[in-house]
């Protein structure tokens, strides 16, 4: 065929949208580099080229690997990544974590898209360091050298021109030779400068198969597609379903098709975030009662946050011969008065009784409760002796106030500490108890369990901030107060004894979570997160602390720790069944070594305890994969999964657990929420919960998070329940959780749904879950309509006979609003209930008596 005919054929094919098929290159060049994004964070990016001249970026806004070293946000950085391929075909990336730390970071991958765990190797400090030098890693490079790899870098001055060169060698990127000094002439200068979109970038070039570039491109496009697909709102619904007419749903529920599911699915997770404990659930009304607030409590070092926070007046601080070594600071008044404003003022109810107490020594003092105008509403006097002693009194305010304060005055000299004011009306009337309305709101969810005390609080900010349960029991004055990782102070008045007691009072199983021998990977104190785990020579002691907790909860009153529980007022065991080890941890070698040690010790001594492991903070990624691999290896009973996502994610992932292997670890969905507190968010969660019930044979437990948040003191949004000193304000999300908690079952009955319109987008917007509660015999049908139009159900029950009228509950509202018509419960004949239309954006429950 002539050249003219070939050109003509090509033109015809092109005109009709058919492009001539070109042979793809076998191999291309891949450029790996890192850039900062608009949040100060960055990650590993790629571009490819046939000729090393013309480069095409692979989704420049998408990072294929992000560094997890350092504090949250902008401190997680990747500087000068160096990518190369080893002789076995594995790709390695090494990088500098910042300009100051003497640390090498490393990760490996088979395909450049999915990366294994990250490791951070502390390298020996440079020789002859002075104040002008930085113990850092600058411009590292890697090259093969005698059956090993040499890693060379510069360290010292910020500019490479004046930096010193250092090097180490490794065969496996796990063990490294002693750091040695080198000469600059030995540097290979393996980095290349490439211009991308008019900007010069420095990185490394590696030859890779073209198929790998195609896979990277598909991976990036898949992420973009999912992100866009999950961006649904009431506004996008209005466009997507603009022509939609009311839908008919034929639902068949067959009692003969059923399976056993967990009866522990719905629970709560309590973490002291958003002032959830002090100033919140813990009923103490005096802030900084022990004068132990410290400058170090506040991230950013608020100079006003110190031992005198919340106190005013004329007094001095002292710490000589205090009431306890764990509570050394106290106030000394001399011919004057001090006042405490509590947490945003002290709220008091007329006629209610309040228990006042303090430790004091010295002269007589007068104690008054006053309103904002200075009017006295209650008063008592204390006459202490010459040594420390606890004094108590009951105060009964003469009027209701919301912004009161406490005043202590003396005409001579008096020392005071552990100044406390507690309402007698606590939840279940407990001393040192919980705020009644707030505790009852949580209990109203009918939680089958409560996870505590965190969250990030459990593993803390640095080694010194790991939450130690033993520090939170015993007399209040002997407990060890601590900085809260969320940037304030924990008195630990709400300690492990109180947590166990609260669980018992609610009829919930306690689920304590302890650190896995490492602090939070985002720690900003005591080194870079968990890379500085508890030294192995101290791990036996830490493991014993974990075992002692189980004895404290379950041991006889004659055992060492059971006796301490009995002394606190609870001779009978708390009957602990679950224990969590770790929280959202970065899965590294440092973590795994300590985690394995703890898990094995618990399983050996207490084989009946259900150990809940951790698989990181997301539903995908290296921590998730590696965490599951360890769970498989250690045969862990259950793993703790977490994810916070857009409502669209919950709509589009109702099949998330359908394919989980039922023979492996069960799942505790310990933290989840859609980003928002509207009806739309609540219904997305309701849809997802219907899927969790369907998968209740593998998902054993689930808890929304965070649970509580005090107005004007929130570190995280959304939260399930907001409150101030006088009001409790459940969100619409709360009512979905409550309806599931109040209508739980232990057997799932299969159903089929056939819509009048088979559009897949419609299928995902209608949720049906049917469970049976074996105790009552009730059949409970949950129906979620997340469409802007009504749905007419036609429900056919097979093998189910109703005994009398059914209970019919409706929860609905404007999708964009944060308030709803509160759940309305009525009674009606079953025939009416199964045919009653489901309102747009609504959640309906039909509860059927069968005996």
Helices and strands as residue ranges (DSSP letters): H 3-15, E 27-36, E 42-49, E 56-57, E 65-66, G 73-75, E 79-85, E 91-96, E 103-109, E 119-122, E 134-144, E 149-156, G 160-162, E 164-170, E 180-181, G 184-186, E 192-196, E 199-209, H 210-229, H 234-240, E 247-260, E 268-269, G 295-297, E 311-318, E 330-340, E 346-348, E 353-362, E 365-370, E 376-382, E 389-396, E 401-423, G 427-429, H 436-443, E 449-452, H 456-459, G 463-465, G 469-472, G 476-478, E 482-484, E 488-490, H 496-506, E 509-514, G 529-532, G 536-538, H 539-554, H 560-567, E 578-581, H 589-605, E 610-614, H 622-634, E 638-645, H 647-652, E 666-674, H 679-694, E 699-704, E 708-710, E 721-723, E 728-730, H 732-742, E 747-755, H 760-763, E 766-772, E 779-785, E 791-798, E 806-812, E 821-828, H 830-835, E 842-848
